[in-house]
Amino acid sequence: MLPLVWDASQPSDALDLIYKSVVRMPMILNAQPEPARKRIHEAILAGAEERRDGAAIRFAFPAAMVTGHVGDR
């Protein structure tokens, strides 16, 4: 596993990431009634703040790197 980490400076960066980088998520969130969408945003912001490590908010995105080789036949 590769221990990839994205550092943000403020909780609202998490919302920016979701709205600008995650396919279909803006559409799903915008389809929610305003009170529900507000609670979702608040939960995302609170969750981001829980990941604060000093000045940075750290989001872990572990990944696996796989390589292959096709040999001569």
ZILINTA-V485744 format. One record per residue. N is the residue number from 1. RES is the residue in one small letter. D_FIRST is the distance of its C-alpha to the first C-alpha in whole Angstrom. Layout:
# ZILINTA-V485744
n = (N,N)
res = (RES,RES)
d_first = (D_FIRST,D_FIRST)
This chain:
# ZILINTA-V485744
n = (1,2,3,4,5,6,7,8,9,10,11,12,13,14,15,16,17,18,19,20,21,22,23,24,25,26,27,28,29,30,31,32,33,34,35,36,37,38,39,40,41,42,43,44,45,46,47,48,49,50,51,52,53,54,55,56,57,58,59,60,61,62,63,64,65,66,67,68,69,70,71,72,73)
res = (m,l,p,l,v,w,d,a,s,q,p,s,d,a,l,d,l,i,y,k,s,v,v,r,m,p,m,i,l,n,a,q,p,e,p,a,r,k,r,i,h,e,a,i,l,a,g,a,e,e,r,r,d,g,a,a,i,r,f,a,f,p,a,a,m,v,t,g,h,v,g,d,r)
d_first = (0,4,6,9,12,16,19,22,25,27,26,28,25,23,26,26,23,23,27,26,22,22,24,27,26,29,31,30,31,34,35,35,39,39,39,36,34,35,34,30,30,31,28,26,27,28,24,23,25,24,21,23,22,25,26,23,21,17,15,12,10,6,6,5,7,10,13,16,20,23,25,29,31)
